[in-house]
């Protein structure tokens, strides 16, 4: 499902216009991104948690040449599914 399909499905399910759903979805994604940039996490009970993880610098290998390369430290977003979501998907 892509963003357009998600907006259509949410619009039908909530009986809200697609324009309003798109505004709400955009606001949600912006708020989650801004919160992660600030180093905080977003927890939605029953659904899951969005958080930022830090990856340490490490030595890797160039798969083409086999040469060692230095991979710098970085931050990456992470999503951990909540119990209710896991149970729903299992069923």
Number of C-alpha atoms within 10 A of each C-alpha: 7 6 10 11 10 15 21 16 15 17 17 13 9 9 10 12 13 17 12 12 20 18 11 13 16 12 12 12 11 12 13 18 19 12 16 20 15 10 12 14 18 16 16 11 12 13 13 17 15 19 20 19 13 10 12 10 11 10 9 12 12 10 8 6 7 9 9 11 11 11 13 10 10 10 13 11 13 13 13 12 17 15 13 13 13 14 11 8 8 7 5
